Amino acid sequence: MIAELRIADEKTAAMVLRLQRRAYAIEAQLIGSTALPPLHDAIASLQRCGERFFG
């Protein structure tokens, strides 16, 4: 079942951030750039970005 994740929860935000960094690291490697802004996100920036996360 897919549900909206509670990104305000510190543990959930940390897991989303870990997954995001792994995914963008692969993309950065494929395009030959480490300048992708999501690679430099932090838990706090995810929590205030205003986006909705599902998993």
PQR file of N, CA, C, O and H, with PARSE charges and radii, in Angstrom:
ATOM      1  N   MET A   1       0.834  -1.178   0.000 -0.4000 1.5000
ATOM      2  CA  MET A   1       0.000   0.000   0.000 -0.0000 2.0000
ATOM      3  C   MET A   1       0.880   1.244   0.000  0.5500 1.7000
ATOM      4  O   MET A   1       1.858   1.326   0.743 -0.5500 1.4000
ATOM      5  N   ILE A   2       0.531   2.183  -0.819 -0.4000 1.5000
ATOM      6  CA  ILE A   2       1.241   3.454  -0.873 -0.0000 2.0000
ATOM      7  C   ILE A   2       0.502   4.458  -0.006  0.5500 1.7000
ATOM      8  O   ILE A   2      -0.722   4.570  -0.071 -0.5500 1.4000
ATOM      9  H   ILE A   2      -0.263   2.116  -1.422  0.4000 1.0000
ATOM     10  N   ALA A   3       1.257   5.190   0.807 -0.4000 1.5000
ATOM     11  CA  ALA A   3       0.663   6.184   1.699 -0.0000 2.0000
ATOM     12  C   ALA A   3       1.582   7.397   1.774  0.5500 1.7000
ATOM     13  O   ALA A   3       2.780   7.308   1.502 -0.5500 1.4000
ATOM     14  H   ALA A   3       2.252   5.099   0.860  0.4000 1.0000
ATOM     15  N   GLU A   4       1.002   8.522   2.146 -0.4000 1.5000
ATOM     16  CA  GLU A   4       1.820   9.724   2.325 -0.0000 2.0000
ATOM     17  C   GLU A   4       2.711   9.543   3.549  0.5500 1.7000
ATOM     18  O   GLU A   4       2.254   9.102   4.604 -0.5500 1.4000
ATOM     19  H   GLU A   4       0.029   8.594   2.366  0.4000 1.0000
ATOM     20  N   LEU A   5       3.978   9.885   3.397 -0.4000 1.5000
ATOM     21  CA  LEU A   5       4.937   9.767   4.490 -0.0000 2.0000
ATOM     22  C   LEU A   5       4.889  11.016   5.351  0.5500 1.7000
ATOM     23  O   LEU A   5       4.692  12.121   4.845 -0.5500 1.4000
ATOM     24  H   LEU A   5       4.349  10.243   2.540  0.4000 1.0000
ATOM     25  N   ARG A   6       5.066  10.841   6.635 -0.4000 1.5000
ATOM     26  CA  ARG A   6       5.089  11.974   7.573 -0.0000 2.0000
ATOM     27  C   ARG A   6       6.507  12.532   7.627  0.5500 1.7000
ATOM     28  O   ARG A   6       7.305  12.149   8.483 -0.5500 1.4000
ATOM     29  H   ARG A   6       5.226   9.944   7.046  0.4000 1.0000
ATOM     30  N   ILE A   7       6.810  13.436   6.709 -0.4000 1.5000
ATOM     31  CA  ILE A   7       8.169  13.975   6.588 -0.0000 2.0000
ATOM     32  C   ILE A   7       8.549  14.819   7.809  0.5500 1.7000
ATOM     33  O   ILE A   7       9.733  15.062   8.045 -0.5500 1.4000
ATOM     34  H   ILE A   7       6.162  13.747   6.013  0.4000 1.0000
ATOM     35  N   ALA A   8       7.570  15.263   8.578 -0.4000 1.5000
ATOM     36  CA  ALA A   8       7.855  16.018   9.803 -0.0000 2.0000
ATOM     37  C   ALA A   8       8.505  15.122  10.851  0.5500 1.7000
ATOM     38  O   ALA A   8       9.211  15.605  11.736 -0.5500 1.4000
ATOM     39  H   ALA A   8       6.609  15.066   8.387  0.4000 1.0000
ATOM     40  N   ASP A   9       8.265  13.814  10.749 -0.4000 1.5000
ATOM     41  CA  ASP A   9       8.881  12.854  11.666 -0.0000 2.0000
ATOM     42  C   ASP A   9      10.358  12.726  11.317  0.5500 1.7000
ATOM     43  O   ASP A   9      10.701  12.428  10.173 -0.5500 1.4000
ATOM     44  H   ASP A   9       7.692  13.421  10.030  0.4000 1.0000
ATOM     45  N   GLU A  10      11.216  12.943  12.274 -0.4000 1.5000
ATOM     46  CA  GLU A  10      12.679  12.954  12.070 -0.0000 2.0000
ATOM     47  C   GLU A  10      13.194  11.646  11.459  0.5500 1.7000
ATOM     48  O   GLU A  10      14.013  11.669  10.539 -0.5500 1.4000
ATOM     49  H   GLU A  10      10.937  13.185  13.203  0.4000 1.0000
ATOM     50  N   LYS A  11      12.723  10.528  11.961 -0.4000 1.5000
ATOM     51  CA  LYS A  11      13.178   9.220  11.471 -0.0000 2.0000
ATOM     52  C   LYS A  11      12.749   9.004  10.017  0.5500 1.7000
ATOM     53  O   LYS A  11      13.533   8.519   9.200 -0.5500 1.4000
ATOM     54  H   LYS A  11      12.058  10.509  12.708  0.4000 1.0000
ATOM     55  N   THR A  12      11.520   9.360   9.704 -0.4000 1.5000
ATOM     56  CA  THR A  12      11.026   9.224   8.332 -0.0000 2.0000
ATOM     57  C   THR A  12      11.812  10.131   7.397  0.5500 1.7000
ATOM     58  O   THR A  12      12.213   9.707   6.313 -0.5500 1.4000
ATOM     59  H   THR A  12      10.883   9.754  10.367  0.4000 1.0000
ATOM     60  N   ALA A  13      12.034  11.371   7.806 -0.4000 1.5000
ATOM     61  CA  ALA A  13      12.790  12.315   6.985 -0.0000 2.0000
ATOM     62  C   ALA A  13      14.213  11.809   6.738  0.5500 1.7000
ATOM     63  O   ALA A  13      14.746  11.972   5.641 -0.5500 1.4000
ATOM     64  H   ALA A  13      11.708  11.715   8.687  0.4000 1.0000
ATOM     65  N   ALA A  14      14.818  11.206   7.738 -0.4000 1.5000
ATOM     66  CA  ALA A  14      16.173  10.671   7.586 -0.0000 2.0000
ATOM     67  C   ALA A  14      16.202   9.528   6.573  0.5500 1.7000
ATOM     68  O   ALA A  14      17.137   9.424   5.779 -0.5500 1.4000
ATOM     69  H   ALA A  14      14.384  11.073   8.629  0.4000 1.0000
ATOM     70  N   MET A  15      15.184   8.676   6.599 -0.4000 1.5000
ATOM     71  CA  MET A  15      15.130   7.567   5.641 -0.0000 2.0000
ATOM     72  C   MET A  15      14.904   8.079   4.216  0.5500 1.7000
ATOM     73  O   MET A  15      15.520   7.581   3.274 -0.5500 1.4000
ATOM     74  H   MET A  15      14.424   8.760   7.243  0.4000 1.0000
ATOM     75  N   VAL A  16      14.026   9.069   4.056 -0.4000 1.5000
ATOM     76  CA  VAL A  16      13.788   9.661   2.737 -0.0000 2.0000
ATOM     77  C   VAL A  16      15.072  10.317   2.228  0.5500 1.7000
ATOM     78  O   VAL A  16      15.430  10.158   1.061 -0.5500 1.4000
ATOM     79  H   VAL A  16      13.525   9.474   4.821  0.4000 1.0000
ATOM     80  N   LEU A  17      15.756  11.044   3.091 -0.4000 1.5000
ATOM     81  CA  LEU A  17      17.002  11.706   2.699 -0.0000 2.0000
ATOM     82  C   LEU A  17      18.057  10.690   2.270  0.5500 1.7000
ATOM     83  O   LEU A  17      18.765  10.908   1.286 -0.5500 1.4000
ATOM     84  H   LEU A  17      15.465  11.173   4.039  0.4000 1.0000
ATOM     85  N   ARG A  18      18.165   9.594   2.994 -0.4000 1.5000
ATOM     86  CA  ARG A  18      19.135   8.555   2.655 -0.0000 2.0000
ATOM     87  C   ARG A  18      18.830   7.968   1.272  0.5500 1.7000
ATOM     88  O   ARG A  18      19.738   7.783   0.462 -0.5500 1.4000
ATOM     89  H   ARG A  18      17.591   9.417   3.793  0.4000 1.0000
ATOM     90  N   LEU A  19      17.571   7.680   1.008 -0.4000 1.5000
ATOM     91  CA  LEU A  19      17.169   7.158  -0.294 -0.0000 2.0000
ATOM     92  C   LEU A  19      17.403   8.192  -1.400  0.5500 1.7000
ATOM     93  O   LEU A  19      17.897   7.858  -2.477 -0.5500 1.4000
ATOM     94  H   LEU A  19      16.833   7.830   1.666  0.4000 1.0000
ATOM     95  N   GLN A  20      17.048   9.435  -1.124 -0.4000 1.5000
ATOM     96  CA  GLN A  20      17.242  10.508  -2.104 -0.0000 2.0000
ATOM     97  C   GLN A  20      18.715  10.650  -2.482  0.5500 1.7000
ATOM     98  O   GLN A  20      19.052  10.764  -3.660 -0.5500 1.4000
ATOM     99  H   GLN A  20      16.647   9.706  -0.249  0.4000 1.0000
ATOM    100  N   ARG A  21      19.577  10.641  -1.487 -0.4000 1.5000
ATOM    101  CA  ARG A  21      21.014  10.800  -1.765 -0.0000 2.0000
ATOM    102  C   ARG A  21      21.557   9.637  -2.593  0.5500 1.7000
ATOM    103  O   ARG A  21      22.375   9.842  -3.490 -0.5500 1.4000
ATOM    104  H   ARG A  21      19.303  10.548  -0.530  0.4000 1.0000
ATOM    105  N   ARG A  22      21.106   8.423  -2.299 -0.4000 1.5000
ATOM    106  CA  ARG A  22      21.561   7.264  -3.078 -0.0000 2.0000
ATOM    107  C   ARG A  22      21.112   7.381  -4.529  0.5500 1.7000
ATOM    108  O   ARG A  22      21.890   7.124  -5.447 -0.5500 1.4000
ATOM    109  H   ARG A  22      20.441   8.256  -1.571  0.4000 1.0000
ATOM    110  N   ALA A  23      19.857   7.769  -4.734 -0.4000 1.5000
ATOM    111  CA  ALA A  23      19.318   7.884  -6.090 -0.0000 2.0000
ATOM    112  C   ALA A  23      20.020   9.000  -6.873  0.5500 1.7000
ATOM    113  O   ALA A  23      20.407   8.804  -8.025 -0.5500 1.4000
ATOM    114  H   ALA A  23      19.225   7.978  -3.989  0.4000 1.0000
ATOM    115  N   TYR A  24      20.179  10.158  -6.252 -0.4000 1.5000
ATOM    116  CA  TYR A  24      20.818  11.270  -6.960 -0.0000 2.0000
ATOM    117  C   TYR A  24      22.312  11.037  -7.161  0.5500 1.7000
ATOM    118  O   TYR A  24      22.892  11.577  -8.103 -0.5500 1.4000
ATOM    119  H   TYR A  24      19.864  10.318  -5.316  0.4000 1.0000
ATOM    120  N   ALA A  25      22.942  10.255  -6.306 -0.4000 1.5000
ATOM    121  CA  ALA A  25      24.356   9.931  -6.501 -0.0000 2.0000
ATOM    122  C   ALA A  25      24.532   9.118  -7.787  0.5500 1.7000
ATOM    123  O   ALA A  25      25.494   9.315  -8.529 -0.5500 1.4000
ATOM    124  H   ALA A  25      22.471   9.816  -5.540  0.4000 1.0000
ATOM    125  N   ILE A  26      23.597   8.210  -8.037 -0.4000 1.5000
ATOM    126  CA  ILE A  26      23.643   7.424  -9.279 -0.0000 2.0000
ATOM    127  C   ILE A  26      23.426   8.338 -10.471  0.5500 1.7000
ATOM    128  O   ILE A  26      24.145   8.244 -11.465 -0.5500 1.4000
ATOM    129  H   ILE A  26      22.816   8.050  -7.434  0.4000 1.0000
ATOM    130  N   GLU A  27      22.439   9.223 -10.381 -0.4000 1.5000
ATOM    131  CA  GLU A  27      22.186  10.159 -11.479 -0.0000 2.0000
ATOM    132  C   GLU A  27      23.396  11.054 -11.719  0.5500 1.7000
ATOM    133  O   GLU A  27      23.778  11.284 -12.867 -0.5500 1.4000
ATOM    134  H   GLU A  27      21.854   9.299  -9.573  0.4000 1.0000
ATOM    135  N   ALA A  28      23.997  11.556 -10.652 -0.4000 1.5000
ATOM    136  CA  ALA A  28      25.168  12.423 -10.778 -0.0000 2.0000
ATOM    137  C   ALA A  28      26.314  11.684 -11.466  0.5500 1.7000
ATOM    138  O   ALA A  28      27.017  12.257 -12.298 -0.5500 1.4000
ATOM    139  H   ALA A  28      23.687  11.369  -9.720  0.4000 1.0000
ATOM    140  N   GLN A  29      26.496  10.426 -11.118 -0.4000 1.5000
ATOM    141  CA  GLN A  29      27.546   9.623 -11.743 -0.0000 2.0000
ATOM    142  C   GLN A  29      27.257   9.442 -13.232  0.5500 1.7000
ATOM    143  O   GLN A  29      28.169   9.527 -14.055 -0.5500 1.4000
ATOM    144  H   GLN A  29      25.925   9.961 -10.442  0.4000 1.0000
ATOM    145  N   LEU A  30      26.010   9.196 -13.576 -0.4000 1.5000
ATOM    146  CA  LEU A  30      25.648   8.984 -14.980 -0.0000 2.0000
ATOM    147  C   LEU A  30      25.863  10.229 -15.834  0.5500 1.7000
ATOM    148  O   LEU A  30      26.270  10.134 -16.992 -0.5500 1.4000
ATOM    149  H   LEU A  30      25.270   9.127 -12.908  0.4000 1.0000
ATOM    150  N   ILE A  31      25.586  11.403 -15.252 -0.4000 1.5000
ATOM    151  CA  ILE A  31      25.757  12.629 -16.032 -0.0000 2.0000
ATOM    152  C   ILE A  31      27.102  13.311 -15.800  0.5500 1.7000
ATOM    153  O   ILE A  31      27.417  14.309 -16.449 -0.5500 1.4000
ATOM    154  H   ILE A  31      25.255  11.480 -14.311  0.4000 1.0000
ATOM    155  N   GLY A  32      27.895  12.771 -14.875 -0.4000 1.5000
ATOM    156  CA  GLY A  32      29.234  13.300 -14.620 -0.0000 2.0000
ATOM    157  C   GLY A  32      29.241  14.621 -13.879  0.5500 1.7000
ATOM    158  O   GLY A  32      30.084  15.477 -14.149 -0.5500 1.4000
ATOM    159  H   GLY A  32      27.639  11.961 -14.348  0.4000 1.0000
ATOM    160  N   SER A  33      28.310  14.803 -12.941 -0.4000 1.5000
ATOM    161  CA  SER A  33      28.243  16.052 -12.182 -0.0000 2.0000
ATOM    162  C   SER A  33      27.807  15.762 -10.756  0.5500 1.7000
ATOM    163  O   SER A  33      26.924  14.937 -10.524 -0.5500 1.4000
ATOM    164  H   SER A  33      27.625  14.107 -12.721  0.4000 1.0000
ATOM    165  N   THR A  34      28.424  16.439  -9.811 -0.4000 1.5000
ATOM    166  CA  THR A  34      27.997  16.322  -8.412 -0.0000 2.0000
ATOM    167  C   THR A  34      27.280  17.597  -7.966  0.5500 1.7000
ATOM    168  O   THR A  34      27.068  17.806  -6.772 -0.5500 1.4000
ATOM    169  H   THR A  34      29.141  17.109  -9.999  0.4000 1.0000
ATOM    170  N   ALA A  35      26.912  18.436  -8.911 -0.4000 1.5000
ATOM    171  CA  ALA A  35      26.288  19.723  -8.603 -0.0000 2.0000
ATOM    172  C   ALA A  35      24.767  19.639  -8.483  0.5500 1.7000
ATOM    173  O   ALA A  35      24.098  20.672  -8.497 -0.5500 1.4000
ATOM    174  H   ALA A  35      27.084  18.266  -9.881  0.4000 1.0000
ATOM    175  N   LEU A  36      24.217  18.459  -8.367 -0.4000 1.5000
ATOM    176  CA  LEU A  36      22.774  18.325  -8.235 -0.0000 2.0000
ATOM    177  C   LEU A  36      22.348  18.803  -6.843  0.5500 1.7000
ATOM    178  O   LEU A  36      22.814  18.256  -5.843 -0.5500 1.4000
ATOM    179  H   LEU A  36      24.761  17.620  -8.356  0.4000 1.0000
ATOM    180  N   PRO A  37      21.482  19.801  -6.758 -0.5600 1.5000
ATOM    181  CA  PRO A  37      21.086  20.343  -5.448  0.2800 2.0000
ATOM    182  C   PRO A  37      20.556  19.301  -4.458  0.5500 1.7000
ATOM    183  O   PRO A  37      20.863  19.408  -3.271 -0.5500 1.4000
ATOM    184  N   PRO A  38      19.770  18.292  -4.887 -0.5600 1.5000
ATOM    185  CA  PRO A  38      19.281  17.319  -3.902  0.2800 2.0000
ATOM    186  C   PRO A  38      20.394  16.536  -3.194  0.5500 1.7000
ATOM    187  O   PRO A  38      20.160  15.970  -2.127 -0.5500 1.4000
ATOM    188  N   LEU A  39      21.584  16.497  -3.764 -0.4000 1.5000
ATOM    189  CA  LEU A  39      22.691  15.807  -3.091 -0.0000 2.0000
ATOM    190  C   LEU A  39      23.133  16.558  -1.840  0.5500 1.7000
ATOM    191  O   LEU A  39      23.832  16.006  -0.990 -0.5500 1.4000
ATOM    192  H   LEU A  39      21.775  16.957  -4.632  0.4000 1.0000
ATOM    193  N   HIS A  40      22.725  17.806  -1.733 -0.4000 1.5000
ATOM    194  CA  HIS A  40      23.174  18.645  -0.620 -0.0000 2.0000
ATOM    195  C   HIS A  40      22.045  18.984   0.344  0.5500 1.7000
ATOM    196  O   HIS A  40      22.207  19.834   1.220 -0.5500 1.4000
ATOM    197  H   HIS A  40      22.156  18.254  -2.423  0.4000 1.0000
ATOM    198  N   ASP A  41      20.894  18.319   0.185 -0.4000 1.5000
ATOM    199  CA  ASP A  41      19.773  18.528   1.102 -0.0000 2.0000
ATOM    200  C   ASP A  41      20.121  18.025   2.494  0.5500 1.7000
ATOM    201  O   ASP A  41      21.034  17.219   2.676 -0.5500 1.4000
ATOM    202  H   ASP A  41      20.762  17.628  -0.526  0.4000 1.0000
ATOM    203  N   ALA A  42      19.383  18.511   3.453 -0.4000 1.5000
ATOM    204  CA  ALA A  42      19.485  18.057   4.838 -0.0000 2.0000
ATOM    205  C   ALA A  42      18.068  17.714   5.306  0.5500 1.7000
ATOM    206  O   ALA A  42      17.093  18.028   4.624 -0.5500 1.4000
ATOM    207  H   ALA A  42      18.642  19.166   3.305  0.4000 1.0000
ATOM    208  N   ILE A  43      17.962  17.080   6.446 -0.4000 1.5000
ATOM    209  CA  ILE A  43      16.649  16.722   6.970 -0.0000 2.0000
ATOM    210  C   ILE A  43      15.772  17.971   7.081  0.5500 1.7000
ATOM    211  O   ILE A  43      14.608  17.947   6.681 -0.5500 1.4000
ATOM    212  H   ILE A  43      18.755  16.825   7.000  0.4000 1.0000
ATOM    213  N   ALA A  44      16.318  19.047   7.615 -0.4000 1.5000
ATOM    214  CA  ALA A  44      15.537  20.271   7.800 -0.0000 2.0000
ATOM    215  C   ALA A  44      15.037  20.835   6.474  0.5500 1.7000
ATOM    216  O   ALA A  44      13.903  21.307   6.394 -0.5500 1.4000
ATOM    217  H   ALA A  44      17.263  19.067   7.939  0.4000 1.0000
ATOM    218  N   SER A  45      15.864  20.793   5.440 -0.4000 1.5000
ATOM    219  CA  SER A  45      15.429  21.332   4.154 -0.0000 2.0000
ATOM    220  C   SER A  45      14.334  20.467   3.530  0.5500 1.7000
ATOM    221  O   SER A  45      13.441  20.989   2.862 -0.5500 1.4000
ATOM    222  H   SER A  45      16.785  20.409   5.506  0.4000 1.0000
ATOM    223  N   LEU A  46      14.393  19.161   3.739 -0.4000 1.5000
ATOM    224  CA  LEU A  46      13.312  18.292   3.273 -0.0000 2.0000
ATOM    225  C   LEU A  46      12.015  18.605   4.007  0.5500 1.7000
ATOM    226  O   LEU A  46      10.941  18.632   3.406 -0.5500 1.4000
ATOM    227  H   LEU A  46      15.118  18.737   4.281  0.4000 1.0000
ATOM    228  N   GLN A  47      12.123  18.838   5.301 -0.4000 1.5000
ATOM    229  CA  GLN A  47      10.933  19.060   6.108 -0.0000 2.0000
ATOM    230  C   GLN A  47      10.254  20.392   5.798  0.5500 1.7000
ATOM    231  O   GLN A  47       9.057  20.541   6.045 -0.5500 1.4000
ATOM    232  H   GLN A  47      12.996  18.816   5.789  0.4000 1.0000
ATOM    233  N   ARG A  48      10.980  21.341   5.272 -0.4000 1.5000
ATOM    234  CA  ARG A  48      10.356  22.627   4.979 -0.0000 2.0000
ATOM    235  C   ARG A  48      10.190  22.893   3.476  0.5500 1.7000
ATOM    236  O   ARG A  48       9.834  24.006   3.089 -0.5500 1.4000
ATOM    237  H   ARG A  48      11.952  21.220   5.071  0.4000 1.0000
ATOM    238  N   CYS A  49      10.439  21.904   2.639 -0.4000 1.5000
ATOM    239  CA  CYS A  49      10.379  22.108   1.193 -0.0000 2.0000
ATOM    240  C   CYS A  49       8.953  22.272   0.664  0.5500 1.7000
ATOM    241  O   CYS A  49       8.759  22.791  -0.435 -0.5500 1.4000
ATOM    242  H   CYS A  49      10.728  21.000   2.953  0.4000 1.0000
ATOM    243  N   GLY A  50       7.962  21.839   1.430 -0.4000 1.5000
ATOM    244  CA  GLY A  50       6.582  21.983   0.999 -0.0000 2.0000
ATOM    245  C   GLY A  50       6.097  20.880   0.071  0.5500 1.7000
ATOM    246  O   GLY A  50       4.952  20.912  -0.380 -0.5500 1.4000
ATOM    247  H   GLY A  50       8.119  21.417   2.323  0.4000 1.0000
ATOM    248  N   GLU A  51       6.943  19.916  -0.215 -0.4000 1.5000
ATOM    249  CA  GLU A  51       6.556  18.800  -1.086 -0.0000 2.0000
ATOM    250  C   GLU A  51       5.910  17.688  -0.255  0.5500 1.7000
ATOM    251  O   GLU A  51       6.070  17.624   0.964 -0.5500 1.4000
ATOM    252  H   GLU A  51       7.873  19.891   0.152  0.4000 1.0000
ATOM    253  N   ARG A  52       5.192  16.835  -0.937 -0.4000 1.5000
ATOM    254  CA  ARG A  52       4.579  15.666  -0.301 -0.0000 2.0000
ATOM    255  C   ARG A  52       5.357  14.430  -0.739  0.5500 1.7000
ATOM    256  O   ARG A  52       5.750  14.316  -1.900 -0.5500 1.4000
ATOM    257  H   ARG A  52       5.061  16.888  -1.927  0.4000 1.0000
ATOM    258  N   PHE A  53       5.577  13.514   0.187 -0.4000 1.5000
ATOM    259  CA  PHE A  53       6.353  12.309  -0.067 -0.0000 2.0000
ATOM    260  C   PHE A  53       5.466  11.088   0.139  0.5500 1.7000
ATOM    261  O   PHE A  53       4.698  11.024   1.100 -0.5500 1.4000
ATOM    262  H   PHE A  53       5.258  13.607   1.130  0.4000 1.0000
ATOM    263  N   PHE A  54       5.574  10.121  -0.766 -0.4000 1.5000
ATOM    264  CA  PHE A  54       4.781   8.899  -0.689 -0.0000 2.0000
ATOM    265  C   PHE A  54       5.701   7.696  -0.733  0.5500 1.7000
ATOM    266  O   PHE A  54       6.758   7.728  -1.364 -0.5500 1.4000
ATOM    267  H   PHE A  54       6.198  10.173  -1.546  0.4000 1.0000
ATOM    268  N   GLY A  55       5.296   6.650  -0.068 -0.4000 1.5000
ATOM    269  CA  GLY A  55       6.101   5.435  -0.095 -0.0000 2.0000
ATOM    270  C   GLY A  55       5.280   4.230   0.280  0.5500 1.7000
ATOM    271  O   GLY A  55       5.799   3.114   0.311 -0.5500 1.4000
ATOM    272  H   GLY A  55       4.438   6.623   0.444  0.4000 1.0000
TER
END
